[in-house]
């Protein structure tokens, strides 16, 4: 199914646009939003409407509007595939939005990207039909929109993790969504670092003092600039809303210490690719729709994410726990698959063999106490067994 990707320009500046539908991810608290808007438009002199699908990927913390992909087609299956390709790594539910909400979000994306002094995608040149008629939302409408873009919290641990994630990400508006209304601001100390920090890991414990008052102690591993820090904070909650936050301690740690803290078991399966590589690459590309792809010296890495962000609700949070599986397809005929539990390893292997029964042969299985698949991708080796032998 061919999709026409529109690169940007002024071809449709005089067209009349009509809103069809749209949806947004419920990932505001993760610091990112995906927005899909579907329009139909009529070019002067033509009798039939064409259809336009826009996929906005918005980074709230630092980048702003990271990408905008625009397609010209009228096919529901194609729209779903494009949506999965654009937002498949977010672990999101797609929530319907009104035209007013969609226009408001687009204008906000553009305004915030400009405020951050970040470049806009070239495709943003074609947004005059939205930007020239900006809309405003009432407080009630903003509240309704926030309920769509924010996932419903299920545990106090989730509230703590999201709050600290937003605070360390210098996202004050996001943090405010997790505060209990009416609580004085002086009860919320700034527990973050001077600069933006990535929230890598967090351990939360419930604490009850001698008077029976409950609070949550959080030990957070964050990365800011080129350094790692452990920050300890104490938060109080009421009905999954933060009512108090204070810093208890902060210390810098070495890269080696951070790596040791972030280590996790990795289960690796090695497959020999028996099919023609050109054919296999095309087949695997269909399998990998929605995965994040990065290219390396000896092959391509594909990262498959979990379908939701349930890992945030746990008392021990690790940013990398949103990864379901990692695939590294080498240029020399191997597929290396890494997962983080024996159950997931079995599930992925069974799925691969069902789909690629004639194309793959499993030649090895390994269990490591730390991640090695990234090291392999960066090593320059083209054979995983040789790479492992070099480590012994």
C-alpha positions in Angstrom: 0.0 0.0 0.0 1.7 3.2 -1.2 1.5 6.3 1.1 2.3 9.7 -0.4 4.4 11.6 2.1 4.1 15.3 1.6 7.4 17.0 2.3 6.0 20.5 2.9 5.6 23.6 0.8 2.7 25.8 -0.3 0.9 23.6 -2.8 -2.4 23.6 -0.9 -2.4 27.2 0.5 -5.7 28.1 -1.1 -7.5 24.8 -0.3 -10.5 24.7 1.9 -10.0 22.3 4.9 -12.7 20.4 6.8 -12.0 18.5 10.0 -12.8 14.8 9.9 -11.4 13.4 13.2 -8.4 13.2 15.3 -6.8 11.6 18.4 -4.1 12.3 20.9 -1.9 10.0 23.1 -2.5 9.9 26.8 1.2 10.4 27.5 1.3 14.0 28.8 2.8 12.8 32.1 5.6 11.0 30.3 6.7 14.3 28.7 5.6 13.6 25.2 2.5 13.8 23.0 1.5 12.2 19.7 -1.4 13.9 17.8 -3.1 12.6 14.7 -5.4 15.0 12.8 -7.4 13.9 9.7 -8.7 16.6 7.4 -10.4 16.6 4.0 -9.6 19.5 1.6 -10.9 20.8 -1.7 -8.5 22.5 -4.0 -10.0 25.3 -6.1 -11.1 24.0 -9.5 -11.4 20.4 -8.3 -14.7 18.7 -7.5 -13.6 15.9 -5.2 -12.2 16.2 -1.7 -8.7 14.9 -0.9 -7.7 13.6 2.5 -4.8 14.8 4.7 -3.4 13.0 7.7 -1.0 14.8 10.1 1.1 13.0 12.7 2.7 15.4 15.3 5.3 14.1 17.7 5.8 16.6 20.4 8.6 16.6 23.1 7.4 18.7 26.0 10.6 19.0 27.9 13.3 20.1 25.5 12.7 19.9 21.8 9.2 21.0 21.2 7.7 19.7 17.9 10.2 17.0 17.1 8.6 15.8 13.9 5.5 16.2 11.7 4.7 13.6 9.1 1.9 14.4 6.6 0.3 11.9 4.3 -2.2 12.2 1.5 -4.5 9.2 1.4 -8.1 8.0 2.2 -7.6 4.6 3.8 -8.3 3.6 7.4 -5.8 0.8 7.4 -3.1 3.0 6.0 -3.9 5.6 8.7 -3.6 3.0 11.5 -0.3 1.8 10.1 1.0 5.4 9.9 -0.2 6.0 13.4 1.5 2.9 14.8 4.8 3.9 13.0 4.6 7.4 14.4 3.5 6.7 18.0 4.1 2.9 18.5 6.9 3.6 21.0 4.9 5.7 23.4 2.9 2.9 25.1 -0.2 5.0 24.6 -3.9 4.9 24.1 -5.3 7.1 21.4 -8.0 9.4 22.7 -10.4 11.2 20.4 -10.1 15.0 20.2 -12.5 17.7 18.9 -11.4 20.1 16.1 -11.1 22.9 18.7 -8.8 20.7 20.9 -6.8 19.7 17.9 -6.3 23.2 16.7 -5.4 24.4 20.2 -2.7 21.6 20.5 -1.1 22.4 17.2 -0.9 26.1 18.0 0.6 25.2 21.4 3.1 22.9 19.8 4.3 25.6 17.4 4.3 28.4 20.0 6.3 26.4 22.5 8.8 25.2 19.9 9.5 28.8 19.0 9.7 29.8 22.6 12.4 27.1 23.1 14.2 28.5 20.1 14.1 25.1 18.4 13.8 24.6 14.6 10.4 23.6 13.3 10.0 20.7 10.8 9.7 21.8 7.2 6.2 20.3 7.1 5.1 23.0 9.5 5.2 25.5 6.6 1.8 24.1 5.5 -0.1 24.8 8.8 -1.4 28.3 8.0 -5.0 27.0 7.8 -4.6 26.1 11.5 -2.2 28.8 12.8 -4.0 31.8 11.1 -7.1 31.0 13.1 -5.8 30.3 16.6 -8.3 29.2 19.2 -8.4 29.5 23.0 -9.9 27.1 25.5 -11.9 28.0 28.7 -10.6 26.6 32.0 -13.3 23.9 31.8 -12.2 22.9 28.2 -8.5 22.8 29.3 -9.5 20.5 32.2 -11.4 18.3 29.7 -8.3 18.2 27.4 -6.0 17.4 30.3 -8.1 14.5 31.3 -7.6 13.1 27.8 -3.9 13.6 27.5 -3.1 12.4 31.1 -3.4 8.7 31.9 -5.6 7.8 34.9 -3.3 7.1 37.9 -3.7 3.7 39.5 -1.2 3.7 42.4 0.5 6.2 44.7 3.8 5.0 43.4 2.7 6.0 39.9 1.9 9.5 41.1 5.3 9.8 42.8 7.2 8.5 39.8 5.3 10.8 37.4 5.7 13.9 39.6 9.4 13.4 40.0 9.8 12.7 36.3 8.1 16.0 35.5 10.0 18.0 38.2 13.5 16.7 37.1 12.4 17.4 33.5 11.8 21.0 34.4 8.2 20.6 33.3 6.3 22.8 35.8 3.0 22.6 34.1 3.2 18.8 34.0 4.1 18.7 37.7 1.2 21.0 38.5 -1.2 18.5 37.0 -0.1 16.1 39.8 -0.5 18.5 42.7 -3.6 18.7 44.9 -5.5 21.9 44.2 -5.6 24.4 47.0 -2.4 23.3 48.7 0.0 26.3 49.3 3.0 26.4 47.0 5.4 26.7 49.9 4.7 23.0 50.7 6.4 22.0 47.4 10.2 22.4 47.6 12.2 22.2 44.4 13.7 18.7 44.6 15.2 18.9 41.1 18.7 19.8 39.9 19.6 23.2 38.5 19.5 21.9 34.9 17.2 19.5 33.1 17.7 15.9 34.2 16.6 12.5 32.7 14.8 10.4 35.2 16.5 7.0 34.9 15.4 5.0 37.9 13.4 5.5 41.1 12.9 3.4 44.2 9.9 4.4 46.4 9.1 3.2 49.9 6.1 4.0 52.0 7.0 5.5 55.4 4.8 5.9 58.5 6.1 8.1 61.4 5.4 7.7 65.1 2.2 9.8 64.8 0.8 7.6 62.0 1.4 10.1 59.2 2.3 8.5 55.9 4.8 9.7 53.3 6.8 8.3 50.5 10.6 8.3 50.4 12.1 8.3 46.9 15.6 7.6 45.8 16.1 8.8 42.3 18.9 8.1 39.8 19.0 10.9 37.3 21.4 12.1 34.5 22.0 15.8 34.1 24.5 16.9 31.4 27.3 14.5 31.6 26.9 13.6 35.3 24.8 11.2 37.3 23.1 12.0 40.6 21.2 10.3 43.4 18.5 12.5 44.8 16.4 11.5 47.9 13.1 13.2 48.4 10.0 12.8 50.6 6.5 13.3 49.2 3.1 13.2 50.8 -0.1 12.3 48.8 -3.8 12.5 49.1 -6.0 10.5 46.6 -3.0 10.1 44.3 -2.3 13.8 44.3 0.9 15.3 45.7 0.4 17.6 48.8 4.0 18.0 49.9 7.5 17.5 48.5 10.9 18.2 50.0 14.5 17.3 49.3 16.4 15.2 51.8 19.8 14.8 50.0 21.6 14.8 46.7 25.0 13.4 45.7 27.0 12.9 42.5 28.1 9.4 41.5 30.5 8.1 38.8 29.4 6.7 35.5 30.6 3.2 36.6 28.4 3.4 39.7 25.4 4.5 37.6 26.0 1.7 35.2 26.1 -0.8 38.0 22.8 0.5 39.3 21.2 0.3 35.9 22.4 -3.2 35.1 19.7 -5.8 34.4 19.7 -9.4 33.2 19.5 -9.8 29.5 18.3 -12.9 27.6 19.7 -13.1 24.1 18.6 -15.4 21.3 20.8 -15.8 18.2 19.2 -16.6 14.8 20.9 -17.3 11.5 19.0 -15.8 8.6 18.5 -18.4 5.9 16.5 -16.3 3.5 17.9 -13.8 1.0 18.8 -10.7 3.0 16.9 -8.3 0.7 13.8 -10.4 1.0 14.2 -10.8 4.8 14.8 -7.1 5.3 11.5 -6.3 3.6 9.7 -8.9 5.6 11.2 -7.8 8.9 10.3 -4.1 8.1 6.6 -5.1 8.1 7.1 -7.0 11.4 8.9 -3.9 12.9 6.2 -1.3 12.2 6.0 0.9 15.3 9.5 0.0 16.5 12.3 2.6 16.8 15.1 1.9 14.3 18.7 3.0 14.5 21.5 2.1 12.1 25.0 0.9 13.2 28.2 -0.1 11.4 27.3 -3.7 11.0 23.5 -3.6 11.0 20.2 -2.1 12.1 18.7 -2.1 15.6 15.0 -2.2 16.2 13.5 -1.4 19.7 10.0 -2.8 20.5 8.2 -1.1 23.3 5.6 -2.4 25.7 2.0 -1.5 24.7 1.4 0.6 27.8 3.4 2.4 30.6 2.4 0.2 33.5 6.0 0.1 34.6 5.5 3.6 36.0 3.0 2.4 38.6 5.6 0.1 40.3 7.5 1.1 43.5 10.7 0.4 41.6 10.7 2.3 38.3 13.3 2.0 35.6 13.0 4.1 32.4 14.3 1.2 30.3 11.5 -1.0 31.5 9.2 0.3 28.7 11.3 -1.8 26.3 9.8 -5.2 25.4 12.5 -6.5 23.1 15.5 -5.4 21.1 16.4 -6.8 17.6 19.7 -6.4 15.9 19.7 -7.5 12.3 23.3 -7.7 11.0 24.4 -7.1 7.4 26.0 -10.6 7.5 23.0 -12.7 8.2 22.3 -12.8 11.9 19.3 -11.6 13.9 20.1 -11.0 17.6 17.2 -10.6 20.0 17.5 -9.3 23.5 14.8 -9.4 26.2 14.7 -8.9 30.0 12.9 -12.0 31.2 12.8 -15.7 30.3 9.1 -15.4 29.7 9.4 -12.6 27.2 12.3 -14.4 25.5 10.1 -17.4 25.0 7.2 -15.3 23.7 9.4 -13.4 21.2 11.1 -16.5 20.0 7.8 -18.3 19.4 6.4 -15.3 17.6 9.4 -15.0 15.3 9.4 -18.7 14.5 5.7 -18.6 13.7 6.2 -15.7 11.3 9.6 -16.5 9.9 9.6 -20.3 10.2 11.3 -20.8 6.8 13.7 -17.9 7.2 15.3 -18.2 10.7 17.2 -20.9 12.6 18.0 -20.4 16.3 21.6 -21.3 16.9 22.2 -20.0 20.5 20.6 -18.7 23.7 22.4 -16.7 26.3 21.7 -15.3 29.7 23.8 -12.3 30.8 23.9 -10.3 34.1 24.1 -7.1 32.1 23.1 -5.7 28.7 25.4 -6.8 25.9 23.3 -6.3 22.8 24.2 -2.6 22.7 27.9 -3.4 23.1 27.7 -5.8 20.2 26.1 -3.2 18.0 28.9 -0.8 18.8 31.7 -3.3 18.7 32.2 -3.6 15.0 31.9 -7.4 15.2 29.5 -9.0 12.6 29.2 -12.4 14.4 27.7 -12.5 17.8 29.5 -15.7 18.9 32.8 -14.2 17.9 31.9 -11.1 20.0 31.1 -13.3 23.0 34.4 -15.2 22.6 36.3 -11.9 22.6 34.8 -11.0 26.0 35.9 -14.2 27.7 
